[in-house]
Amino acid sequence: MDKFTYQNPTSIHFGQGQIASINQAIPKDKKVLVIYGGGSIKSNGVYDQVTAALDGFNWGEFSGVEPNPQYDTLMKAVELVKTEGYDYLLAVGGGSVVDGTKFVAAAACYQGEDPWNILLKQEPVTKVVPLGCVLTLPATGSESNGGSVVSRGKDKLFFGSPLVKPAFAVLDPQTTLSLSPRQVANGVVDAFVHTMEQYLTYPVNAKVQDRFAEGLLHTLIEEGPKALATPDDLAVRANIMWSATQALNGLIGVGVPADWTTHMIGHELTGNYGIDHARTLSIVLPAVMKVRRKEKEAKLLQYAERIFGLTTGTADQRIDAAIEKTIAFFKQMGVPTTLTDVDLGEKDIDVLIESLKKHGMIALSEHHDITPEISRKILMTAF
Ligand SMILES: NC(=O)c1ccc[n+]([C@@H]2O[C@H](COP(=O)([O-])OP(=O)(O)OC[C@H]3O[C@@H](n4cnc5c(N)ncnc54)[C@H](O)[C@@H]3O)[C@@H](O)[C@H]2O)c1
């Protein structure tokens, strides 16, 4: 196991009715800006619960943060924070709203030339407006990590800072009951791929992280299809919600290598073609598993045995079967697993490779050896 320092400062308020706890979680002297998306929180009762919990606070609101939050929209919120003197941000929504709020938190305190450089040039974040969140879509883990993904035109870029980890996150599974089957499936697949990207590398004798990751994979494989078949089952939603948080709150990733190739190629698919984030991952991950089967052999065999009980046949046969079972799980969740499924052809690959190069994604993987040519091979394998 590699050495690490781990701290997760986000207080989690989990369970039905926990939105009320934001009344105690935010300091009373703060002026709070509630940031949300297209308004689903107004039809599912979440907005009413949030406003009730903010009784007695000085607060305002900013709506309209899009899926794959857009820089120009977020900069309007930054302006509002500065002109109105908000000193606390409350994100209410899915990963896009939480990510967008993290950027607002950092950009509102940014002293440099252009806040886009936080993403483009990875300029360090030194000060932020504090933030908390009410999560309505279990998927990204953004509710208790320091990551954020923001889009500007076709550029979809990532920044990370411990300073933007939310101070608290409310996770009430009840809020997820209004999600469409598509968004439920996307969330399960996103959490599954986060786990895989921190697990499917090479062994470093990190038994706790491995078995924790395997527990999350088992849970998502068991509960994901149930969430589609019995959409009112709150117990299923609770298990998915907690899995998604644990998949990317840093815990399974400490002391082990990670391979974010699937996410980085996936961002180009969303940036260029608008494909839902999770649906890019279900297309790219099986191809990464196929192309990198030698580099990942030991962990692929462990995955085959511990997740799918595959113990007979040659190593190659077990790996093939594990990849097929992964694809079958994605198909069960109703997400695409090939570029053909989303109507892309070979001509689109040049566009994607150029975007990867433009964004500096030229040395991906746990070995930093996935060049644009290997990314091309991965994409060609994804048909
Ligand atoms: N910060 C991270 O660590 C991290 C990790 C992975 C992905 N991401 C990013 O997060 C974004 C995706 O976030 P997401 O998957 O949570 O989806 P999302 O926030 O984009 O939401 C998807 C859709 O679901 C709707 N929605 C949300 N909650 C709802 C509810 N309870 N009922 C009905 N509709 C609801 C939203 O309005 C939106 O239309 C992408 O930009 C992705 O790149 C971030």
The ligand as an SDF file (V2000), in Angstrom:
LIG
                    3D

 44 48  0  0  0  0  0  0  0  0999 V2000
  -17.1960   16.1710   -8.7330 N   0  0  0  0  0  0  0  0  0  0  0  0
  -16.9810   14.9120   -9.0530 C   0  0  0  0  0  0  0  0  0  0  0  0
  -16.2370   14.2200   -8.3770 O   0  0  0  0  0  0  0  0  0  0  0  0
  -17.6590   14.3550  -10.2660 C   0  0  0  0  0  0  0  0  0  0  0  0
  -17.5530   12.9770  -10.5160 C   0  0  0  0  0  0  0  0  0  0  0  0
  -18.2130   12.4740  -11.6260 C   0  0  0  0  0  0  0  0  0  0  0  0
  -18.9490   13.2940  -12.4520 C   0  0  0  0  0  0  0  0  0  0  0  0
  -19.0240   14.6310  -12.1930 N   0  0  0  0  0  0  0  0  0  0  0  0
  -19.8090   15.5520  -13.0500 C   0  0  0  0  0  0  0  0  0  0  0  0
  -21.1320   15.6380  -12.5190 O   0  0  0  0  0  0  0  0  0  0  0  0
  -22.0630   15.9170  -13.5880 C   0  0  0  0  0  0  0  0  0  0  0  0
  -23.1710   14.8860  -13.5910 C   0  0  0  0  0  0  0  0  0  0  0  0
  -23.8800   14.9730  -12.3850 O   0  0  0  0  0  0  0  0  0  0  0  0
  -25.0960   13.9830  -12.0780 P   0  0  0  0  0  0  0  0  0  0  0  0
  -24.8370   12.6690  -12.7030 O   0  0  0  0  0  0  0  0  0  0  0  0
  -25.3530   14.0240  -10.6330 O   0  0  0  0  0  0  0  0  0  0  0  0
  -26.3050   14.5780  -12.9030 O   0  0  0  0  0  0  0  0  0  0  0  0
  -26.8180   16.1030  -13.0450 P   0  0  0  0  0  0  0  0  0  0  0  0
  -26.5850   16.8610  -11.8070 O   0  0  0  0  0  0  0  0  0  0  0  0
  -26.2480   16.6340  -14.3180 O   0  0  0  0  0  0  0  0  0  0  0  0
  -28.3910   15.8960  -13.1970 O   0  0  0  0  0  0  0  0  0  0  0  0
  -28.9350   15.2180  -14.3050 C   0  0  0  0  0  0  0  0  0  0  0  0
  -30.4060   15.6130  -14.4680 C   0  0  0  0  0  0  0  0  0  0  0  0
  -31.1590   15.1110  -13.3720 O   0  0  0  0  0  0  0  0  0  0  0  0
  -31.9990   16.1360  -12.8510 C   0  0  0  0  0  0  0  0  0  0  0  0
  -32.2350   15.8420  -11.4390 N   0  0  0  0  0  0  0  0  0  0  0  0
  -31.3520   15.9050  -10.4030 C   0  0  0  0  0  0  0  0  0  0  0  0
  -31.9300   15.4850   -9.2650 N   0  0  0  0  0  0  0  0  0  0  0  0
  -33.2210   15.1760   -9.5760 C   0  0  0  0  0  0  0  0  0  0  0  0
  -34.3220   14.6500   -8.8270 C   0  0  0  0  0  0  0  0  0  0  0  0
  -34.1960   14.3140   -7.5370 N   0  0  0  0  0  0  0  0  0  0  0  0
  -35.4850   14.4270   -9.4790 N   0  0  0  0  0  0  0  0  0  0  0  0
  -35.6070   14.7030  -10.8010 C   0  0  0  0  0  0  0  0  0  0  0  0
  -34.6040   15.1800  -11.5660 N   0  0  0  0  0  0  0  0  0  0  0  0
  -33.4220   15.4100  -10.9550 C   0  0  0  0  0  0  0  0  0  0  0  0
  -31.2290   17.4110  -13.1190 C   0  0  0  0  0  0  0  0  0  0  0  0
  -32.0750   18.5270  -13.1500 O   0  0  0  0  0  0  0  0  0  0  0  0
  -30.6300   17.1120  -14.4890 C   0  0  0  0  0  0  0  0  0  0  0  0
  -31.5370   17.4220  -15.5180 O   0  0  0  0  0  0  0  0  0  0  0  0
  -21.2530   15.8820  -14.8660 C   0  0  0  0  0  0  0  0  0  0  0  0
  -20.9100   17.1860  -15.2580 O   0  0  0  0  0  0  0  0  0  0  0  0
  -20.0190   15.0850  -14.4760 C   0  0  0  0  0  0  0  0  0  0  0  0
  -18.9020   15.3780  -15.2820 O   0  0  0  0  0  0  0  0  0  0  0  0
  -18.4170   15.1570  -11.0990 C   0  0  0  0  0  0  0  0  0  0  0  0
  1  2  1  0
  2  3  2  0
  2  4  1  0
  4  5  1  0
  4 44  2  0
  5  6  2  0
  6  7  1  0
  7  8  2  0
  8  9  1  0
  8 44  1  0
  9 10  1  0
  9 42  1  0
 10 11  1  0
 11 12  1  0
 11 40  1  0
 12 13  1  0
 13 14  1  0
 14 15  2  0
 14 16  1  0
 14 17  1  0
 17 18  1  0
 18 19  2  0
 18 20  1  0
 18 21  1  0
 21 22  1  0
 22 23  1  0
 23 24  1  0
 23 38  1  0
 24 25  1  0
 25 26  1  0
 25 36  1  0
 26 27  1  0
 26 35  1  0
 27 28  2  0
 28 29  1  0
 29 30  1  0
 29 35  2  0
 30 31  1  0
 30 32  2  0
 32 33  1  0
 33 34  2  0
 34 35  1  0
 36 37  1  0
 36 38  1  0
 38 39  1  0
 40 41  1  0
 40 42  1  0
 42 43  1  0
M  CHG  2   8   1  16  -1
M  END
$$$$
